[in-house]
Protein backbone atom coordinates (compact mmCIF):
# COMPACT_ATOMS: atom_id res chain seq x y z
CA UNK A 1 0.00 0.00 0.00
CA UNK A 2 2.88 2.36 0.78
CA UNK A 3 4.41 1.82 -2.69
CA UNK A 4 1.05 2.62 -4.30
CA UNK A 5 0.75 5.92 -2.45
CA UNK A 6 4.09 7.16 -3.81
CA UNK A 7 3.02 6.79 -7.44
CA UNK A 8 1.33 9.54 -9.48
CA UNK A 9 -0.12 9.65 -12.99
CA UNK A 10 2.50 10.70 -15.53
CA UNK A 11 5.38 9.65 -13.28
CA UNK A 12 8.37 8.06 -15.03
CA UNK A 13 9.16 4.63 -13.60
CA UNK A 14 11.29 1.57 -14.26
CA UNK A 15 10.93 -2.13 -13.50
CA UNK A 16 12.58 -5.43 -14.39
CA UNK A 17 10.63 -7.09 -17.23
CA UNK A 18 11.05 -10.55 -18.76
CA UNK A 19 13.63 -9.31 -21.23
CA UNK A 20 15.41 -6.70 -19.16
CA UNK A 21 14.88 -3.25 -17.76
CA UNK A 22 11.68 -1.45 -18.86
CA UNK A 23 11.23 2.32 -18.69
CA UNK A 24 7.79 3.87 -18.91
CA UNK A 25 5.13 6.27 -17.68
CA UNK A 26 2.31 5.53 -15.24
CA UNK A 27 -1.02 5.87 -17.08
CA UNK A 28 -3.47 4.32 -14.61
CA UNK A 29 -3.39 3.35 -10.93
CA UNK A 30 -5.66 0.56 -9.68
CA UNK A 31 -5.92 -0.92 -6.17
CA UNK A 32 -3.55 -3.83 -6.85
CA UNK A 33 -1.86 -2.99 -10.14
CA UNK A 34 -0.45 -0.06 -12.08
CA UNK A 35 -0.66 0.32 -15.86
CA UNK A 36 2.65 1.47 -17.35
CA UNK A 37 3.08 2.58 -20.98
CA UNK A 38 6.61 1.90 -22.23
CA UNK A 39 8.72 4.83 -23.43
CA UNK A 40 8.07 3.96 -27.10
CA UNK A 41 4.31 4.03 -26.50
CA UNK A 42 4.05 0.61 -28.14
CA UNK A 43 3.24 -1.63 -25.19
CA UNK A 44 1.35 -1.48 -21.90
CA UNK A 45 2.31 -3.44 -18.80
CA UNK A 46 0.17 -4.30 -15.78
CA UNK A 47 2.62 -4.28 -12.87
CA UNK A 48 2.39 -4.68 -9.09
CA UNK A 49 3.30 -1.34 -7.45
CA UNK A 50 6.04 -2.91 -5.29
CA UNK A 51 8.01 -3.76 -8.46
CA UNK A 52 8.10 -0.18 -9.72
CA UNK A 53 10.87 2.29 -8.98
CA UNK A 54 10.50 6.00 -9.76
CA UNK A 55 13.07 7.59 -12.06
CA UNK A 56 14.72 10.70 -10.66
CA UNK A 57 15.95 12.91 -13.44
CA UNK A 58 19.19 14.83 -12.93
CA UNK A 59 18.69 18.56 -12.53
BELSUL-V118407 format. One record per residue. SS is DSSP state (A for helix, B for strand, O for the rest). OMEGA is omega as a letter, one per 30 degrees, with the letter a starting at -180 (NA if undefined). BURIAL is 1 if it has 9 or more other C-alpha atoms within 8 Angstrom, else 0. Layout:
# BELSUL-V118407
ss:SS omega:OMEGA burial:BURIAL
ss:SS omega:OMEGA burial:BURIAL
This chain:
# BELSUL-V118407
ss:O omega:a burial:0
ss:A omega:l burial:0
ss:A omega:a burial:0
ss:A omega:a burial:0
ss:A omega:a burial:0
ss:O omega:a burial:0
ss:O omega:l burial:1
ss:O omega:l burial:0
ss:O omega:l burial:1
ss:O omega:a burial:0
ss:O omega:l burial:1
ss:B omega:a burial:1
ss:B omega:l burial:1
ss:B omega:l burial:1
ss:B omega:a burial:1
ss:B omega:l burial:1
ss:B omega:l burial:0
ss:O omega:a burial:0
ss:O omega:l burial:0
ss:B omega:a burial:0
ss:B omega:l burial:0
ss:B omega:l burial:1
ss:B omega:a burial:1
ss:B omega:a burial:1
ss:B omega:l burial:1
ss:B omega:a burial:1
ss:B omega:l burial:1
ss:B omega:l burial:0
ss:B omega:l burial:1
ss:O omega:a burial:0
ss:O omega:a burial:0
ss:O omega:a burial:0
ss:O omega:l burial:1
ss:B omega:l burial:1
ss:B omega:a burial:1
ss:B omega:l burial:1
ss:B omega:a burial:1
ss:B omega:a burial:1
ss:O omega:l burial:0
ss:O omega:a burial:0
ss:O omega:a burial:0
ss:O omega:a burial:0
ss:O omega:l burial:0
ss:B omega:l burial:1
ss:B omega:l burial:0
ss:B omega:a burial:0
ss:B omega:l burial:1
ss:O omega:a burial:1
ss:A omega:a burial:1
ss:A omega:a burial:0
ss:A omega:a burial:0
ss:O omega:l burial:1
ss:B omega:l burial:0
ss:B omega:l burial:1
ss:O omega:l burial:0
ss:O omega:a burial:0
ss:O omega:l burial:0
ss:O omega:a burial:0
ss:O omega:NA burial:0
